[in-house]
């Protein structure tokens, strides 16, 4: 086992070559499209980020998360990630959706933001350090199996951390039955938010009343079922506006708004800014978000 403590410079490797099961380790800066993180990036894989040096802020889905040595972040595909100008050193573990197939581990159980301390800090630093070392081994079946199980152990250890004091996931705040209903709603919204925002449609899919859904959402988040659904649509719109150059009208159509004016009114009501102003404020192009014409 690697001795406890900060990761040494020798183990802070840059991007590892892709492995067949797509578990890699890299530096935080390797995720950025530019050195200055002018815009957020849309993640296409699962991540665990362990900060090893520096102080600053990481913005995950537009939520500012303070970071210092020992901060651990858990990010998921589709989320928008951005670091402020302050330099942070961090080790990133990245894996694909199929990397843990066949292993009894639920990657969703890890907290989104956690400041490690005490024995947890030492153990999890060791796990990440050893994963970095194992990812550098020759690409043979035994090494691939070792890396998969090493990642599973890391995620299981993260799942054993107590509930995050930083707010974390609102699910679990209400009674057990209402919490289960809320979780089911979130699953259905993930599948259907691009097609419908009607609470009645989700109630029918789940097999309960609109009143039951609203009660479950109020218990878990303090917001109605309609607000929870609209929050998810507004979040996806924010991700696409901030991290891509996709035309605003096309983003609206993707999210179920055939008319650009309806999308604009919805987004302005939810976020307090027009889609174009929101995009511009986060480093994107002004106007409708179309990429500049090629020259030459």
Order of alpha helices (4+ residues) and beta strands (2+ residues): beta-beta-beta-beta-beta-beta-beta-beta-beta-alpha-alpha-alpha-alpha-alpha-alpha-alpha-alpha-alpha
